[in-house]
């Protein structure tokens, strides 16, 4: 069996504008700093808006979480 490099896989899978911290057993396993700032507008924004408009047509109350007041 090949050992899976979970910390490496997580760091590689995260966008390059994100800081990545992989914690295991209370200790930092892997840390990667962002290499660039986040884009001003997500390239996926139009897809997300399209999905949310589709889902708003079929509202599911069990998925709605009301904000709590403290």
C-alpha positions in Angstrom: 0.0 0.0 0.0 1.1 3.5 -0.7 0.9 6.0 2.2 -1.3 8.9 1.4 0.3 12.3 2.0 -2.8 13.9 3.4 -1.2 17.2 4.5 0.5 17.5 1.0 -2.8 16.7 -0.7 -4.7 19.4 1.3 -2.0 22.0 0.6 -1.9 21.2 -3.1 -5.7 21.3 -3.4 -6.2 24.7 -1.8 -6.1 27.8 -3.9 -2.8 29.6 -4.0 -4.4 32.7 -2.4 -5.2 30.8 0.8 -3.0 30.2 3.8 -3.1 26.5 4.6 -2.6 25.0 8.1 -2.8 21.3 8.6 -3.2 20.4 12.2 -2.8 16.9 13.6 -2.8 15.9 17.3 -2.7 19.6 18.3 0.5 20.3 16.3 1.0 22.0 12.9 1.8 19.3 10.4 2.1 21.5 7.3 1.9 25.3 6.8 1.7 27.0 3.4 1.4 30.8 3.0 -0.6 32.4 0.3 1.4 33.3 -2.8 -0.9 36.0 -4.0 -3.9 38.0 -2.9 -7.4 36.7 -3.5 -9.0 37.8 -6.7 -11.4 40.8 -6.3 -14.3 38.7 -7.7 -14.4 34.9 -7.7 -14.2 33.4 -11.2 -17.0 31.0 -10.0 -19.3 33.8 -8.9 -21.7 33.5 -11.8 -22.0 29.7 -11.3 -22.7 30.2 -7.6 -25.3 32.8 -8.3 -26.9 30.6 -10.9 -27.0 27.6 -8.5 -28.5 29.7 -5.7 -31.3 31.0 -7.9 -32.1 27.4 -8.9 -32.1 26.3 -5.2 -34.2 29.3 -4.1 -37.0 28.0 -6.2 -37.1 24.8 -4.2 -36.5 26.1 -0.7 -35.9 23.3 1.8 -36.7 24.5 5.4 -34.7 21.7 7.1 -31.5 23.2 5.5 -32.3 26.7 6.7 -30.5 27.8 9.9 -31.8 31.0 11.5 -29.2 33.3 12.9 -29.0 33.2 16.7 -29.0 36.3 18.8 -26.6 36.6 21.6 
